[in-house]
Amino acid sequence: MATEDIDTLIIGGGQAGLAMSAHLREQGKPHLVIERHRIAERWRSERWDSLVANGPAWHDRFPALDFDDIAPDAFAPRDRIVQYFETFAAQIDAPIRCGVEVTELVQDGGGFVARTGDGAIRARNVVVATGPFQKPLMPVMVPEDQGVTQLHSNAYRNPAQLPPGAVLVVGAGSSGAQIADELQRSGRKVYLSVGPHDRPPRAYRGHDFVWWLGVLGLWDATAREPGKEHVTISVSGSRGGHTVDFRDLAAGGITLLGRAHGFDGGKMRFQDDLARNIAEGDANYLSVLDTADAYAEAMALDLPPEPQARHFGPTPDCVTNPILELDLKAAGISTILWATGFALDFGWIKADAFDDKGRPRHDRGVATVPGLYFIGLPWLSRRASPFIWGAWHDAARLAQHIAARG
């Protein structure tokens, strides 16, 4: 089978790959996008049915295309987001080839060869746009012989999918909190393991949280705060958008637990850190309000005050008297749902472009290996990088870099 030659190869047909295609087209650079499944596949098959975007429609989009059928302050549902990317791909006439999986990418002279099931593709430049959600992380904690169904959040679809019984959700970021809430509202008994987290207000003083991030310059932050490298964020666009407050979840019937840290004799053990995690999440929440208030005052913005935003409900008993050990069988738990995030997986790239932990070595997406680029990763160039419009910003700069190579 003959090797196909192109100038620039984009691997991945999601938001980052499509943004890259749009900007390479503007630069007049010939390119090809290959996607192992379908456009925006992770939105299609690795997200739960009721998922909506965590940012409003005016924000979570490309500048070149609006959600014309959704109110600006509403939150686009999963299937509409898939449709959005399909529409955008057609709008820019993206040269995308679906159903083509790259099994290996190797350096070849001054370029690269991508080996696929459909043959080899040689490219001078390669943009890796496979996103941050590559390898689901599931702790090996509860043996399979315990008779408990275990799945990662990327495999969860809806409550009816799970066997009858209570559910233990481990992880209280956006996915864990939203799934736990959905399960409880469906009539399930739910336990939720809460680790360290940031929990911003959904909206404050008439503006969404993402608006405040913009005017405060936080989307453009180029480095994480020390000690905050792995802290998860709990925010939700579900049910019209609301602030995640774990007190509210407890008041609805969810039993909160500290971080899961062991299993023995049919019992899951939890750290005695729940109250601290809740308090630190509150401190993060209040810091956003404080910063927003200071900005509004300094800029003399005519925004309605919102003192009620600082009022918290009563501390639930499960926080005051935490459960440190839970017998899964006695609690009727039939499912453990691990909302424990993802790891990067670039083992298929055979190039000296990674550190000893497998993370790309790059400068704002430009790899240390000439002609290799990354896009769509957290903190690629700034805080906004893994989000839809953040990928657009990074794609413009990387396309200019590729064009400058000649």
Protein Blocks (a to p, Z undefined) as FASTA:
>chain_A
ZZdddfbdcedjbfklmmmmmmmmmnopacddddfkbghklmmmmccfklccfbdfklnc
cfkbccfkbcfkbccdfklmmmmmmmmmmmnopacdehiacfbdcdehjbccdddfkbcc
ddfbdcdfebjblbccdddfbcfklopacddfklpfbfklpccdddddedjbfklmmmmm
mmmmnopacdddddddddddfbgghiafklmmmmnommmpcbdcehilmcccdddfeehi
aaddfklmmmnopacddddfbdeehiacdddfklmmmmmmmmmmmmmmmmmmmmmmmnop
acdddfklmpccdddfklmmccfbdcfklnopabdcddebjaddfklpccdfbcfkopac
deehiafbghiacehiahklmmklmpmklmmmmmmmmmmmmmmnZZ
